[in-house]
Amino acid sequence: VVAWIKGEAHVLAKIPEKELLTFSNNGTIRILLQCKDQIARVWLKNGDRTKLVAEGVSLLPYTTEEAGGFVGCTVGMYASANGKESKNHADFAWFGVKNTK
């Protein structure tokens, strides 16, 4: 879990690849994000199993006031080889947002 603040990556949590794959369901990893009062929590979910991977994530750096202007999309997906060269790739077939209230 990485937060990008003013062009710098801040690693909030690292999940070992073997553990991450246990949350994969036919290649799909479900990520849950709960935000309240400018603070976020992030979970991985597979069936009845959930794992809290980051909490207390401040969303203030993504506000117009802190960023100094329009910030655009603040939730998205990307893939990383953690700074190493890789021939792997990631395909994102869809991305959904659901209000759970």
N, C-alpha and C positions, 0 to 999 in steps of 0.2 A: 504494500500500500504506500503510494508516494503522493505527497502534496507538492504542487509546483507553486512557489511563492516568489514573486518578483524575479522570475527566470531561473530560480534555483530549486533543485530537487531536494525535498526533505523526506527521508525514508521514515515512515511511521511504523511499519511492521514488515517483517520478512517471513514468508511462509515457505518451508522447504518444498521442493518440487514433488517429492513422493507424497507428502501430506496434501498438497494442493490437488494432486490427481485423484485422491480419495473423495474429493468433492465434485469430481467430474461425472456427469451423467451423459454418456454418449457424446463426450466432447464439450458439453455445455456446463459451465460453472455459474451458479446463481450467486449473485452478490446483492446483499441487502444493505441499504443505507438508511439510517434513521437520523433526522435532523430536528433539533429543537433548540430555540434560543441561541442560534449561531454556533451550536456545538453538534458534531456528528459522531456516530458510531457506525462501524462497518463489520458486517458478518459475511461468512460463507455459508451456504446452505445446500444440502443434498437430502431430499426426502425429509425425514423427521430430525435429521442431524444438523445442528448449527454450531458455528464456532465464531466467537467474537475475535476479530483480528486487529481492530483499532478502536479506541474510544477517546473521548475528550479532544477530538479534532476540531480546532477552531476554524470556523468558516469566515471569520472577520477579514482575513486577507483578500477574500473574493468579493467583498462588498465594493460598491462604486466609490464610497468614501475612502476606504483604505487603498484601493488600487489606483485611485486618481482618475477614474473614468469608467466607461462601460466595460464590463468584464466578459460578456458573452456567456457561452456555455461553461458551466462549472462541474458538470458530471460527464465523463466520457471514458472511453476505453483505449488502451494502447498496449503494445507488446514490447518487451525489452529482453535483451540478452545480457542484461546487467553489465554493460560496458564492454562485452566481449564480442568478437566477430562470430556470426552464426549463419548457417545456411537454413535454419528453421524459419518457419513463417507462421503467422496467425491469421485466421480468417474470422471475421465477425459477421455472421449472417443476419443478426438483428440485435437491437438494443431497445429494451422496454423500460418505461417508467410507470409506476403504479402508486397512486396515493392509497395508503392503507387505512386512512381514517374512515 
